[in-house]
Amino acid sequence: METINDIPSYQKMGRKKFFTILRRETNLINLQDIMRASLFLIDDAKYVQGNYRKEYLESYTKAFIMRIQEVKAHHVESDELLDIAEVQDAVRLLQEQEKLAAEGEGFDPAFFKIYKIISLYTTFILAESVHPVGTPFPGGLQVKYDGEKFLCPVKERQKDNPGAVCGFCIAEQDPETM
């Protein structure tokens, strides 16, 4: 069975094959994984400012955990070739993050399984920013869509962070928050 971890060895890949791999891995996520991921988010939220905590939990639950059902129901019609180098770079970054998660650094492994699939799905299948429009950030900042591109208030500060997916997210830095 092909997995996300096989992708760095591919020479080319169409959207349908990529999505088939993502869906197959989504089908391996069980209720216990979802519960552990939810508990991870709740525990992680204790480090978030109190007035922003409720929005944070709602947004991240919607952006990652609730999207599992969306992946299961989604159908890909187009089989255009993906930029395999971009996909491979994204997978390699996620593989490095996964090692840290397995060692107890950063994400809970159950949350990470979901995070990995959804990050790849939103970026390469939906062509959307990893964080949905409206995702709040401290200071009242949010991810926006201006009708042409997704704008992130923290892209420039996070794009080189090895613990973030900003490096492959399609969002651009919001010029209003530079």
N, C-alpha and C positions, 0 to 999 in steps of 0.2 A: 504494500500500500504506500503510495507516494504521500509525503508529508511536506509541511513548510520547510523543514530542515533539508530536504532534497533540492530545493530550488537553487542554491548557489552552484550546483553542478550542471544546470541546464544551459543550453546554448540559445534557446529562444522559448517563448511561452505566450500563448494566446490567453485572452481574458477568460474564456470558458474553462480551460484546463486549470488556470490559477484559481478560479472561483470553485471549481469542483474540489480542489485540495482544501480550500478554506471551509467549504460546507462539510466535508468529511470530518475535519477536525472539530468543527462546531458540533457535529452529532456525537462526539465523544465527551462533550461537556455534560455533566449530570447535575442533578439537583443539589447534591452535596457540594460540588464545585461552586455553584451559584450562591449557596448559603455561605460558604467560606469567603467567597469574593465580596459578598455584601457585608459580612462582619469585618473584613479587612478595611473596606471603605469607611465603615462607621468608626472603627478604631483609628484609622488614619485622620479622620475629620477632627479628632481631639486636638490636633496641632493647627487647625484652621481657626482664624479669628471668629469669635462667637457670632457676630452679626452676619457673617458670610457663610457659616457652617451649614445651615439648612439648604441654601441655594447650591452649595458645593455638593452635598450629598444627593440632592435631586438631580443635578446636572450630570454627575458622574455615573449615577445609577442608570439614567436614561441613555447616556452616551456609550456606555460599555455593556452593562448587564442586560438591559432591556433589548439591546440591539441583537442579541443572540437569536431571538425569534425572527427578527428581520432577515438575518442571513439565511436561516432555514427556509423562509418563504420566498426569498429573492430568486429571480431567474435572469440569467445573462443571455442576451440575444446575440450581441456582437462578439465576434471572435478575433477582433483586431489584436495584433501583436503588441505586447507590453514592452516598454523599454527594460529589457532584461537586466541591464546594469543597475538601473534604479531599484528594481525589485530586489535584486541580490544584495545591494547595499543595505536596503531596509531590513531584509531578513538577517543579514550578518549583525547589524546593530541589535536587533531583537534577540538573536542568539547570545550575544554578550550580556544583555540585560537579563536574559533567562538564567544564565550561569549565576549571576549575582543574586537573583531571586531564590534560586535553589540553595544558595549558601546562607540565606537569611538576610540578605542585604536588599533593602528596597521593598519591592512588591511581594505579596504572598503568592506562592506558586499557582494557587487556584485562580486568583485574580489575574495573574500574568497570562494564563492560557487564554482568557477572554480578551484581555488587553491586546495581546499579539494578533489574534484573529481580527478583531474590530479595527485596529490601527491599519492593518493591511487592506481590509475590506473597504473602509471609507476612503483611503488614499487611492488605491489602484482599481477598485471596481466602481465606486460611486463618484470618484473624482471630487471629493469633498474634504474639508479639513477634518483632522482627527477629532478635535473638539467641535461639537455642533455649534451653529450660530446661536448666540445668546449665552454660551458657556461663560459664567462669571469668573473673574479673576479679582484678587484684592484691589481695593481702590475704586471699585465700581466699574472696572473695565470689563469688556466682553468681546468675544469673537463676533465679527460682523461679516456680512456679505453685501458688497456694493453693487450687485447686479452682474459683475464680471469676475470678481475674484474674492476669495475669503481673506479676511484681514484679522490678524492676531495681535493682541496688545503686547505679547511677550516673546514673539518669535526670535528677534535678534538676541535677546538675553539668554535664550534657551537652546538655540540651534546647534551649539557645540557641546551641550550637556549630554554626556554619554548615558544618562538615565532618562532622557526624554526622547520622544519620537519627532520632535520639531525638525530634525535634520532631514526627514523625508516627507513630512507633512506638506501638503500643497499650499497651505495658507502663507500669505506674505505678511511682513511686518506692517501693522497699521501705522501709517505716517503720522496720525494724530497722537500717537503714544511714544514717539521716538524720544 
